[in-house]
Amino acid sequence: MKANIKTIDSLRLAGIMVKVDSEKGETDFPKYWTEFFKALSITGNLDGYRESFGYSKNYVEEGGRNLFDYLISMRGEDYRKIPEGFIEDVIPGGRYAVYTYKGEMTPESVREFYNNIYYRWLAEDGLSPSRNECFEHYDSRFKEGSGKSEYDIWVPVV
């Protein structure tokens, strides 16, 4: 799959930061996203909801597992009021390789897609990750539980 290369300015986000263990992340993610949307609905922020982000950073390998921080968020300026307990963070601007995941999300298919990005497609495009982080962008194309769903994975590259 060929990457779509995009250059962006930094993005200010606000949301829930969770610690993820790659061994059980796939089972924990739905719970975290549910908590995020529950907080948005309580504060009335869903009225202006257009897109969300999953920002992965601070990767550490420990005992064959990947541990990382994952910010479940939306743009800071899209909030009426940022809910209590949410944190703010910034995705750095720069050059990104963008890959579009299409289809129903299963732990196996998502893991395979990420492996293809990092162990195959970046190299095929002559690209290397520039930082140890990436983010997912969910917009109107994302349809939870649907085989017609789409979302983008952005990897910072040189």
OpenMM code with the backbone's topology and positions (N, CA, C; nanometers):
from openmm import Vec3, app, unit

residues = "MET LYS ALA ASN ILE LYS THR ILE ASP SER LEU ARG LEU ALA GLY ILE MET VAL LYS VAL ASP SER GLU LYS GLY GLU THR ASP PHE PRO LYS TYR TRP THR GLU PHE PHE LYS ALA LEU SER ILE THR GLY ASN LEU ASP GLY TYR ARG GLU SER PHE GLY TYR SER LYS ASN TYR VAL GLU GLU GLY GLY ARG ASN LEU PHE ASP TYR LEU ILE SER MET ARG GLY GLU ASP TYR ARG LYS ILE PRO GLU GLY PHE ILE GLU ASP VAL ILE PRO GLY GLY ARG TYR ALA VAL TYR THR TYR LYS GLY GLU MET THR PRO GLU SER VAL ARG GLU PHE TYR ASN ASN ILE TYR TYR ARG TRP LEU ALA GLU ASP GLY LEU SER PRO SER ARG ASN GLU CYS PHE GLU HIS TYR ASP SER ARG PHE LYS GLU GLY SER GLY LYS SER GLU TYR ASP ILE TRP VAL PRO VAL VAL".split()
positions = [
    Vec3(0.0858, -0.1182, 0.0000),
    Vec3(0.0000, 0.0000, 0.0000),
    Vec3(0.0899, 0.1239, 0.0000),
    Vec3(0.0634, 0.2142, -0.0881),
    Vec3(0.1404, 0.3374, -0.0979),
    Vec3(0.0864, 0.4413, 0.0007),
    Vec3(0.1784, 0.5071, 0.0702),
    Vec3(0.1404, 0.6104, 0.1667),
    Vec3(0.1000, 0.7382, 0.0948),
    Vec3(0.0071, 0.8083, 0.1547),
    Vec3(-0.0270, 0.9435, 0.1139),
    Vec3(0.0559, 1.0342, 0.2056),
    Vec3(0.1463, 1.1133, 0.1522),
    Vec3(0.2340, 1.1974, 0.2342),
    Vec3(0.1677, 1.3325, 0.2554),
    Vec3(0.1581, 1.3721, 0.3834),
    Vec3(0.0978, 1.5007, 0.4179),
    Vec3(0.1844, 1.5722, 0.5194),
    Vec3(0.1850, 1.7042, 0.5101),
    Vec3(0.2533, 1.7876, 0.6078),
    Vec3(0.1475, 1.8684, 0.6809),
    Vec3(0.1537, 1.8646, 0.8140),
    Vec3(0.0520, 1.9326, 0.8949),
    Vec3(0.1162, 2.0214, 0.9998),
    Vec3(0.0387, 2.1176, 1.0471),
    Vec3(0.0768, 2.1954, 1.1646),
    Vec3(0.0429, 2.1123, 1.2870),
    Vec3(0.0908, 2.1542, 1.4012),
    Vec3(0.0613, 2.0799, 1.5232),
    Vec3(-0.0892, 2.0805, 1.5514),
    Vec3(-0.1349, 1.9761, 1.6201),
    Vec3(-0.2763, 1.9621, 1.6565),
    Vec3(-0.2882, 1.9618, 1.8089),
    Vec3(-0.3688, 2.0516, 1.8628),
    Vec3(-0.3918, 2.0549, 2.0077),
    Vec3(-0.5111, 1.9660, 2.0382),
    Vec3(-0.4890, 1.8671, 2.1238),
    Vec3(-0.5912, 1.7695, 2.1574),
    Vec3(-0.6227, 1.7732, 2.3063),
    Vec3(-0.7379, 1.7197, 2.3425),
    Vec3(-0.7738, 1.7001, 2.4824),
    Vec3(-0.8539, 1.5719, 2.4922),
    Vec3(-0.8244, 1.4942, 2.5958),
    Vec3(-0.8959, 1.3686, 2.6114),
    Vec3(-0.8473, 1.2884, 2.7295),
    Vec3(-0.8684, 1.1591, 2.7214),
    Vec3(-0.8329, 1.0656, 2.8275),
    Vec3(-0.7030, 0.9954, 2.7897),
    Vec3(-0.6013, 1.0026, 2.8787),
    Vec3(-0.4753, 0.9338, 2.8555),
    Vec3(-0.4799, 0.8010, 2.9306),
    Vec3(-0.4502, 0.6926, 2.8586),
    Vec3(-0.4483, 0.5602, 2.9198),
    Vec3(-0.3146, 0.4929, 2.8903),
    Vec3(-0.2732, 0.4044, 2.9783),
    Vec3(-0.1540, 0.3218, 2.9574),
    Vec3(-0.2002, 0.1941, 2.8895),
    Vec3(-0.1330, 0.1562, 2.7827),
    Vec3(-0.1738, 0.0389, 2.7062),
    Vec3(-0.0607, -0.0630, 2.7043),
    Vec3(-0.0988, -0.1875, 2.7203),
    Vec3(-0.0094, -0.3013, 2.7088),
    Vec3(-0.0482, -0.3737, 2.5809),
    Vec3(0.0455, -0.3911, 2.4887),
    Vec3(0.0127, -0.4527, 2.3597),
    Vec3(-0.0468, -0.5922, 2.3751),
    Vec3(-0.0203, -0.6581, 2.4855),
    Vec3(-0.0752, -0.7920, 2.5081),
    Vec3(-0.2266, -0.7903, 2.5264),
    Vec3(-0.2802, -0.6809, 2.5834),
    Vec3(-0.4233, -0.6767, 2.6112),
    Vec3(-0.4910, -0.5498, 2.5607),
    Vec3(-0.4176, -0.4708, 2.4844),
    Vec3(-0.4723, -0.3451, 2.4339),
    Vec3(-0.5978, -0.3598, 2.3524),
    Vec3(-0.6012, -0.4618, 2.2684),
    Vec3(-0.7172, -0.4794, 2.1813),
    Vec3(-0.8459, -0.5002, 2.2607),
    Vec3(-0.8343, -0.5645, 2.3761),
    Vec3(-0.9541, -0.5856, 2.4577),
    Vec3(-0.9852, -0.4646, 2.5443),
    Vec3(-0.8833, -0.3852, 2.5775),
    Vec3(-0.9039, -0.2672, 2.6624),
    Vec3(-0.9528, -0.1451, 2.5843),
    Vec3(-0.9156, -0.1330, 2.4561),
    Vec3(-0.9504, -0.0131, 2.3794),
    Vec3(-1.1000, 0.0181, 2.3779),
    Vec3(-1.1881, -0.0794, 2.3525),
    Vec3(-1.3314, -0.0454, 2.3511),
    Vec3(-1.3788, 0.0159, 2.4838),
    Vec3(-1.3283, -0.0334, 2.5938),
    Vec3(-1.3653, 0.0196, 2.7253),
    Vec3(-1.3204, 0.1658, 2.7388),
    Vec3(-1.1985, 0.1946, 2.6968),
    Vec3(-1.1465, 0.3313, 2.7067),
    Vec3(-1.2258, 0.4279, 2.6198),
    Vec3(-1.2564, 0.3857, 2.4958),
    Vec3(-1.3337, 0.4716, 2.4061),
    Vec3(-1.4741, 0.4954, 2.4609),
    Vec3(-1.5339, 0.3940, 2.5235),
    Vec3(-1.6664, 0.4097, 2.5855),
    Vec3(-1.6614, 0.5137, 2.6964),
    Vec3(-1.5560, 0.5106, 2.7792),
    Vec3(-1.5398, 0.6100, 2.8857),
    Vec3(-1.5283, 0.7507, 2.8282),
    Vec3(-1.4536, 0.7643, 2.7198),
    Vec3(-1.4352, 0.8935, 2.6544),
    Vec3(-1.5696, 0.9494, 2.6068),
    Vec3(-1.6462, 0.8695, 2.5331),
    Vec3(-1.7739, 0.9176, 2.4801),
    Vec3(-1.8771, 0.9404, 2.5904),
    Vec3(-1.8687, 0.8646, 2.6980),
    Vec3(-1.9581, 0.8889, 2.8118),
    Vec3(-1.9308, 1.0263, 2.8712),
    Vec3(-1.8026, 1.0591, 2.8881),
    Vec3(-1.7659, 1.1911, 2.9414),
    Vec3(-1.8117, 1.3020, 2.8473),
    Vec3(-1.7987, 1.2813, 2.7170),
    Vec3(-1.8426, 1.3829, 2.6199),
    Vec3(-1.9936, 1.4029, 2.6272),
    Vec3(-2.0691, 1.2939, 2.6423),
    Vec3(-2.2148, 1.3059, 2.6451),
    Vec3(-2.2625, 1.3764, 2.7715),
    Vec3(-2.1974, 1.3528, 2.8831),
    Vec3(-2.2364, 1.4165, 3.0092),
    Vec3(-2.2163, 1.5671, 3.0034),
    Vec3(-2.1108, 1.6106, 2.9344),
    Vec3(-2.0790, 1.7535, 2.9296),
    Vec3(-2.1400, 1.8250, 2.8095),
    Vec3(-2.2122, 1.7539, 2.7249),
    Vec3(-2.2743, 1.8158, 2.6083),
    Vec3(-2.1801, 1.8359, 2.4920),
    Vec3(-2.0589, 1.7799, 2.4990),
    Vec3(-1.9612, 1.7997, 2.3934),
    Vec3(-1.9902, 1.7194, 2.2665),
    Vec3(-2.0790, 1.6236, 2.2730),
    Vec3(-2.1084, 1.5444, 2.1536),
    Vec3(-2.1832, 1.6244, 2.0486),
    Vec3(-2.2456, 1.7343, 2.0875),
    Vec3(-2.3186, 1.8171, 1.9915),
    Vec3(-2.2279, 1.8669, 1.8794),
    Vec3(-2.1047, 1.9017, 1.9114),
    Vec3(-2.0115, 1.9535, 1.8112),
    Vec3(-1.9127, 1.8498, 1.7632),
    Vec3(-1.9342, 1.7242, 1.8002),
    Vec3(-1.8400, 1.6182, 1.7676),
    Vec3(-1.8328, 1.5941, 1.6168),
    Vec3(-1.7111, 1.5983, 1.5626),
    Vec3(-1.6902, 1.5737, 1.4197),
    Vec3(-1.5836, 1.4676, 1.3939),
    Vec3(-1.4846, 1.4641, 1.4788),
    Vec3(-1.3732, 1.3735, 1.4575),
    Vec3(-1.3041, 1.3455, 1.5902),
    Vec3(-1.2341, 1.2339, 1.5956),
    Vec3(-1.1579, 1.2019, 1.7157),
    Vec3(-1.0219, 1.1466, 1.6754),
    Vec3(-0.9353, 1.1384, 1.7758),
    Vec3(-0.7974, 1.0972, 1.7527),
    Vec3(-0.7551, 0.9968, 1.8594),
    Vec3(-0.6742, 0.9017, 1.8187),
    Vec3(-0.6051, 0.8130, 1.9114),
    Vec3(-0.4570, 0.8380, 1.8925),
    Vec3(-0.3921, 0.8970, 1.9927),
    Vec3(-0.2519, 0.9392, 1.9810),
    Vec3(-0.1660, 0.8471, 2.0663),
    Vec3(-0.0797, 0.7680, 2.0020),
    Vec3(0.0083, 0.6724, 2.0700),
    Vec3(0.1482, 0.7294, 2.0799),
    Vec3(0.2051, 0.7237, 2.2021),
    Vec3(0.3406, 0.7763, 2.2210),
    Vec3(0.4047, 0.7121, 2.3431),
    Vec3(0.5291, 0.7457, 2.3661),
    Vec3(0.6062, 0.6953, 2.4811),
    Vec3(0.6152, 0.5428, 2.4810),
    Vec3(0.6482, 0.4868, 2.3652),
    Vec3(0.6625, 0.3415, 2.3530),
    Vec3(0.7825, 0.2920, 2.4322),
    Vec3(0.7623, 0.1820, 2.5025),
    Vec3(0.8695, 0.1144, 2.5743),
    Vec3(0.8505, -0.0343, 2.5527),
    Vec3(0.9579, -0.1052, 2.5210),
    Vec3(0.9486, -0.2494, 2.5101),
    Vec3(0.9930, -0.3099, 2.6413),
    Vec3(0.9120, -0.4006, 2.6925),
    Vec3(0.9411, -0.4621, 2.8216),
    Vec3(0.8968, -0.6074, 2.8180),
    Vec3(0.9917, -0.6982, 2.8290),
    Vec3(0.9583, -0.8406, 2.8305),
    Vec3(0.8867, -0.8880, 2.7058),
    Vec3(0.9223, -0.8339, 2.5890),
    Vec3(0.8589, -0.8738, 2.4640),
    Vec3(0.7250, -0.8074, 2.4377),
    Vec3(0.6813, -0.7210, 2.5279),
    Vec3(0.5549, -0.6492, 2.5104),
    Vec3(0.5852, -0.5026, 2.4848),
    Vec3(0.4957, -0.4376, 2.4116),
    Vec3(0.5061, -0.2934, 2.3908),
    Vec3(0.4103, -0.2245, 2.4873),
    Vec3(0.4606, -0.1282, 2.5609),
    Vec3(0.3799, -0.0471, 2.6504),
    Vec3(0.3830, 0.0949, 2.5962),
    Vec3(0.2672, 0.1636, 2.5996),
    Vec3(0.2654, 0.3002, 2.5490),
    Vec3(0.1483, 0.3764, 2.6074),
    Vec3(0.1562, 0.5085, 2.5944),
    Vec3(0.0464, 0.5968, 2.6334),
    Vec3(-0.0418, 0.6180, 2.5114),
    Vec3(-0.1732, 0.6243, 2.5354),
    Vec3(-0.2689, 0.6416, 2.4261),
    Vec3(-0.3697, 0.7475, 2.4686),
    Vec3(-0.3703, 0.8583, 2.3955),
    Vec3(-0.4627, 0.9672, 2.4238),
    Vec3(-0.5853, 0.9536, 2.3338),
    Vec3(-0.7015, 0.9265, 2.3940),
    Vec3(-0.8283, 0.9199, 2.3225),
    Vec3(-0.8852, 1.0609, 2.3296),
    Vec3(-0.9021, 1.1257, 2.2144),
    Vec3(-0.9211, 1.2707, 2.2190),
    Vec3(-0.9957, 1.3255, 2.0990),
    Vec3(-1.0216, 1.4550, 2.1083),
    Vec3(-1.0645, 1.5334, 1.9927),
    Vec3(-0.9917, 1.6669, 2.0002),
    Vec3(-1.0023, 1.7455, 1.8949),
    Vec3(-0.9321, 1.8744, 1.8914),
    Vec3(-0.9764, 1.9600, 2.0097),
    Vec3(-0.8819, 2.0249, 2.0730),
    Vec3(-0.9118, 2.1085, 2.1883),
    Vec3(-1.0135, 2.2160, 2.1584),
    Vec3(-1.0078, 2.2746, 2.0395),
    Vec3(-1.0999, 2.3839, 2.0061),
    Vec3(-1.2424, 2.3345, 1.9793),
    Vec3(-1.2622, 2.2030, 1.9667),
    Vec3(-1.3960, 2.1496, 1.9410),
    Vec3(-1.4786, 2.1280, 2.0680),
    Vec3(-1.4182, 2.1473, 2.1835),
    Vec3(-1.4911, 2.1292, 2.3091),
    Vec3(-1.5684, 2.2547, 2.3464),
    Vec3(-1.6868, 2.2368, 2.3977),
    Vec3(-1.7558, 2.3487, 2.4633),
    Vec3(-1.6798, 2.3802, 2.5912),
    Vec3(-1.6538, 2.2738, 2.6654),
    Vec3(-1.5741, 2.2823, 2.7874),
    Vec3(-1.5017, 2.1494, 2.8001),
    Vec3(-1.3719, 2.1555, 2.8251),
    Vec3(-1.2948, 2.0327, 2.8398),
    Vec3(-1.3336, 1.9681, 2.9727),
    Vec3(-1.3796, 1.8418, 2.9699),
    Vec3(-1.4244, 1.7759, 3.0927),
    Vec3(-1.3146, 1.7631, 3.1978),
    Vec3(-1.3563, 1.7646, 3.3217),
    Vec3(-1.2642, 1.7463, 3.4322),
    Vec3(-1.1975, 1.6094, 3.4189),
    Vec3(-1.0685, 1.6065, 3.4432),
    Vec3(-0.9929, 1.4824, 3.4328),
    Vec3(-0.9309, 1.4590, 3.2961),
    Vec3(-0.9737, 1.5350, 3.1951),
    Vec3(-0.9122, 1.5240, 3.0631),
    Vec3(-0.7786, 1.5970, 3.0653),
    Vec3(-0.6850, 1.5508, 2.9838),
    Vec3(-0.5570, 1.6203, 2.9725),
    Vec3(-0.5452, 1.6779, 2.8319),
    Vec3(-0.4602, 1.7780, 2.8196),
    Vec3(-0.4324, 1.8374, 2.6886),
    Vec3(-0.2936, 1.7940, 2.6443),
    Vec3(-0.2777, 1.7767, 2.5147),
    Vec3(-0.1496, 1.7377, 2.4570),
    Vec3(-0.1446, 1.7914, 2.3147),
    Vec3(-0.0274, 1.7862, 2.2549),
    Vec3(-0.0091, 1.8374, 2.1191),
    Vec3(0.0577, 1.7313, 2.0331),
    Vec3(-0.0032, 1.7033, 1.9191),
    Vec3(0.0625, 1.6203, 1.8183),
    Vec3(0.1527, 1.7150, 1.7393),
    Vec3(0.2829, 1.6859, 1.7346),
    Vec3(0.3738, 1.7763, 1.6632),
    Vec3(0.3423, 1.7850, 1.5149),
    Vec3(0.3596, 1.9032, 1.4606),
    Vec3(0.3460, 1.9211, 1.3170),
    Vec3(0.4606, 1.8533, 1.2461),
    Vec3(0.4476, 1.8372, 1.1168),
    Vec3(0.5551, 1.7776, 1.0398),
    Vec3(0.5031, 1.6964, 0.9240),
    Vec3(0.5912, 1.6131, 0.8733),
    Vec3(0.5629, 1.5297, 0.7562),
    Vec3(0.5170, 1.3920, 0.8033),
    Vec3(0.4054, 1.3452, 0.7485),
    Vec3(0.3466, 1.2182, 0.7900),
    Vec3(0.3134, 1.1304, 0.6700),
    Vec3(0.3321, 0.9996, 0.6887),
    Vec3(0.2825, 0.9000, 0.5935),
    Vec3(0.1449, 0.8588, 0.6452),
    Vec3(0.0439, 0.8677, 0.5602),
    Vec3(-0.0933, 0.8383, 0.6010),
    Vec3(-0.1402, 0.7117, 0.5280),
    Vec3(-0.1863, 0.6158, 0.6086),
    Vec3(-0.2389, 0.4900, 0.5557),
    Vec3(-0.3838, 0.4764, 0.6005),
    Vec3(-0.4710, 0.4371, 0.5093),
    Vec3(-0.6130, 0.4251, 0.5407),
    Vec3(-0.6496, 0.2791, 0.5630),
    Vec3(-0.6957, 0.2520, 0.6847),
    Vec3(-0.7458, 0.1192, 0.7201),
    Vec3(-0.8899, 0.1112, 0.6731),
    Vec3(-0.9235, 0.0025, 0.6026),
    Vec3(-1.0597, -0.0163, 0.5527),
    Vec3(-1.1110, -0.1517, 0.5982),
    Vec3(-1.2330, -0.1529, 0.6503),
    Vec3(-1.2947, -0.2780, 0.6912),
    Vec3(-1.3256, -0.2794, 0.8398),
    Vec3(-1.3828, -0.3891, 0.8820),
    Vec3(-1.4166, -0.4045, 1.0232),
    Vec3(-1.2883, -0.4163, 1.1054),
    Vec3(-1.2904, -0.3567, 1.2223),
    Vec3(-1.1739, -0.3616, 1.3104),
    Vec3(-1.1815, -0.4870, 1.3965),
    Vec3(-1.0842, -0.5755, 1.3766),
    Vec3(-1.0656, -0.6882, 1.4663),
    Vec3(-0.9241, -0.6780, 1.5200),
    Vec3(-0.8967, -0.7331, 1.6372),
    Vec3(-0.7593, -0.7252, 1.6890),
    Vec3(-0.6564, -0.7782, 1.5901),
    Vec3(-0.6881, -0.8863, 1.5236),
    Vec3(-0.5934, -0.9469, 1.4300),
    Vec3(-0.5698, -0.8583, 1.3073),
    Vec3(-0.6789, -0.8046, 1.2494),
    Vec3(-0.6635, -0.7250, 1.1278),
    Vec3(-0.5933, -0.5919, 1.1558),
    Vec3(-0.6211, -0.5316, 1.2699),
    Vec3(-0.5542, -0.4055, 1.3047),
    Vec3(-0.4057, -0.4310, 1.3303),
    Vec3(-0.3737, -0.5373, 1.4036),
    Vec3(-0.2335, -0.5704, 1.4305),
    Vec3(-0.1599, -0.5959, 1.3000),
    Vec3(-0.2222, -0.6708, 1.2077),
    Vec3(-0.1603, -0.6987, 1.0786),
    Vec3(-0.1388, -0.5696, 0.9988),
    Vec3(-0.2364, -0.4792, 1.0024),
    Vec3(-0.2244, -0.3531, 0.9297),
    Vec3(-0.1061, -0.2715, 0.9834),
    Vec3(-0.0962, -0.2591, 1.1157),
    Vec3(0.0165, -0.1864, 1.1751),
    Vec3(0.1492, -0.2534, 1.1407),
    Vec3(0.1561, -0.3849, 1.1479),
    Vec3(0.2792, -0.4557, 1.1121),
    Vec3(0.3170, -0.4280, 0.9673),
    Vec3(0.2189, -0.4270, 0.8780),
    Vec3(0.2480, -0.3948, 0.7380),
    Vec3(0.3024, -0.2540, 0.7238),
    Vec3(0.2465, -0.1592, 0.7978),
    Vec3(0.2973, -0.0219, 0.7911),
    Vec3(0.4437, -0.0181, 0.8310),
    Vec3(0.4734, -0.0678, 0.9511),
    Vec3(0.6073, -0.0522, 1.0073),
    Vec3(0.7112, -0.1484, 0.9521),
    Vec3(0.6723, -0.2650, 0.9065),
    Vec3(0.7700, -0.3639, 0.8620),
    Vec3(0.7700, -0.3869, 0.7117),
    Vec3(0.6825, -0.3178, 0.6392),
    Vec3(0.6781, -0.3390, 0.4947),
    Vec3(0.6573, -0.2099, 0.4171),
    Vec3(0.5406, -0.1459, 0.4345),
    Vec3(0.5026, -0.0353, 0.3476),
    Vec3(0.5923, 0.0868, 0.3613),
    Vec3(0.6337, 0.1243, 0.4826),
    Vec3(0.7240, 0.2396, 0.4959),
    Vec3(0.8512, 0.2162, 0.4161),
    Vec3(0.9110, 0.0985, 0.4302),
    Vec3(1.0348, 0.0677, 0.3576),
    Vec3(1.0112, 0.0675, 0.2071),
    Vec3(0.8978, 0.0110, 0.1635),
    Vec3(0.8663, 0.0091, 0.0201),
    Vec3(0.8535, 0.1505, -0.0361),
    Vec3(0.8096, 0.2448, 0.0471),
    Vec3(0.7970, 0.3849, 0.0059),
    Vec3(0.9257, 0.4641, 0.0289),
    Vec3(1.0313, 0.3975, 0.0783),
    Vec3(1.1584, 0.4658, 0.1051),
    Vec3(1.1499, 0.5602, 0.2236),
    Vec3(1.0651, 0.5276, 0.3200),
    Vec3(1.0428, 0.6142, 0.4358),
    Vec3(1.0871, 0.5462, 0.5647),
    Vec3(1.1195, 0.6283, 0.6633),
    Vec3(1.1516, 0.5806, 0.7981),
    Vec3(1.0753, 0.6656, 0.8978),
    Vec3(1.0273, 0.6034, 1.0073),
    Vec3(0.9605, 0.6836, 1.1104),
    Vec3(1.0595, 0.7833, 1.1704),
    Vec3(1.0143, 0.9063, 1.1919),
    Vec3(1.1035, 1.0078, 1.2482),
    Vec3(1.0923, 1.0185, 1.3995),
    Vec3(0.9808, 0.9668, 1.4547),
    Vec3(0.9609, 0.9692, 1.6002),
    Vec3(0.8899, 0.8403, 1.6401),
    Vec3(0.8954, 0.8112, 1.7664),
    Vec3(0.8354, 0.6892, 1.8191),
    Vec3(0.6915, 0.7160, 1.8634),
    Vec3(0.6072, 0.7520, 1.7687),
    Vec3(0.4668, 0.7823, 1.7971),
    Vec3(0.3897, 0.7786, 1.6665),
    Vec3(0.2588, 0.7762, 1.6768),
    Vec3(0.1716, 0.7857, 1.5600),
    Vec3(0.0337, 0.8257, 1.6104),
    Vec3(-0.0571, 0.8568, 1.5181),
    Vec3(-0.1937, 0.8823, 1.5628),
    Vec3(-0.2941, 0.8302, 1.4610),
    Vec3(-0.4121, 0.8000, 1.5135),
    Vec3(-0.5244, 0.7558, 1.4329),
    Vec3(-0.6235, 0.8705, 1.4236),
    Vec3(-0.6803, 0.8881, 1.3069),
    Vec3(-0.7781, 0.9943, 1.2841),
    Vec3(-0.9095, 0.9296, 1.2419),
    Vec3(-1.0129, 0.9532, 1.3225),
    Vec3(-1.1456, 0.8986, 1.2973),
    Vec3(-1.2393, 1.0126, 1.2590),
    Vec3(-1.3048, 0.9994, 1.1438),
    Vec3(-1.4006, 1.1011, 1.1003),
    Vec3(-1.5288, 1.0312, 1.0550),
    Vec3(-1.6053, 1.0955, 0.9694),
    Vec3(-1.7358, 1.0414, 0.9292),
    Vec3(-1.7252, 0.9094, 0.8536),
    Vec3(-1.6072, 0.8737, 0.8061),
    Vec3(-1.5897, 0.7467, 0.7345),
    Vec3(-1.5883, 0.6271, 0.8291),
    Vec3(-1.5620, 0.6539, 0.9587),
    Vec3(-1.5543, 0.5451, 1.0563),
    Vec3(-1.6937, 0.5019, 1.0989),
    Vec3(-1.7217, 0.3750, 1.0832),
    Vec3(-1.8513, 0.3163, 1.1190),
    Vec3(-1.8233, 0.1937, 1.2051),
    Vec3(-1.8344, 0.2112, 1.3352),
    Vec3(-1.8005, 0.1023, 1.4266),
    Vec3(-1.8788, -0.0243, 1.3939),
    Vec3(-1.8061, -0.1362, 1.3851),
    Vec3(-1.8679, -0.2648, 1.3589),
    Vec3(-1.9019, -0.2923, 1.2136),
    Vec3(-1.8675, -0.2007, 1.1247),
    Vec3(-1.9023, -0.2161, 0.9833),
    Vec3(-1.7813, -0.2575, 0.9006),
    Vec3(-1.8052, -0.3426, 0.8038),
    Vec3(-1.7009, -0.3801, 0.7096),
    Vec3(-1.6680, -0.2693, 0.6114),
    Vec3(-1.7473, -0.1616, 0.6124),
    Vec3(-1.7239, -0.0478, 0.5231),
    Vec3(-1.6592, 0.0700, 0.5955),
    Vec3(-1.6097, 0.0445, 0.7143),
    Vec3(-1.5489, 0.1495, 0.7956),
    Vec3(-1.4096, 0.1855, 0.7434),
    Vec3(-1.3707, 0.3112, 0.7670),
    Vec3(-1.2361, 0.3584, 0.7317),
    Vec3(-1.1865, 0.4556, 0.8371),
    Vec3(-1.0558, 0.4533, 0.8611),
    Vec3(-0.9898, 0.5562, 0.9415),
    Vec3(-0.8442, 0.5623, 0.8986),
    Vec3(-0.7769, 0.6713, 0.9324),
    Vec3(-0.6393, 0.6932, 0.8877),
    Vec3(-0.5406, 0.6774, 1.0019),
    Vec3(-0.4253, 0.6200, 0.9690),
    Vec3(-0.3142, 0.6074, 1.0624),
    Vec3(-0.2021, 0.6954, 1.0084),
    Vec3(-0.1587, 0.7906, 1.0916),
    Vec3(-0.0568, 0.8880, 1.0536),
    Vec3(0.0743, 0.8542, 1.1254),
    Vec3(0.1810, 0.8344, 1.0489),
    Vec3(0.3121, 0.8019, 1.1040),
    Vec3(0.4090, 0.9138, 1.0656),
    Vec3(0.4751, 0.9773, 1.1641),
    Vec3(0.5719, 1.0817, 1.1295),
    Vec3(0.6930, 1.0189, 1.0592),
    Vec3(0.7349, 1.0791, 0.9496),
    Vec3(0.8422, 1.0187, 0.8682),
    Vec3(0.9463, 1.1207, 0.8246),
    Vec3(1.0628, 1.0633, 0.7886),
    Vec3(1.1694, 1.1409, 0.7241),
    Vec3(1.1884, 1.0853, 0.5842),
] * unit.nanometer
topology = app.Topology()
chain = topology.addChain("A")
for resn in residues:
    res = topology.addResidue(resn, chain)
    for name in ("N", "CA", "C"):
        topology.addAtom(name, app.Element.getBySymbol(name[0]), res)
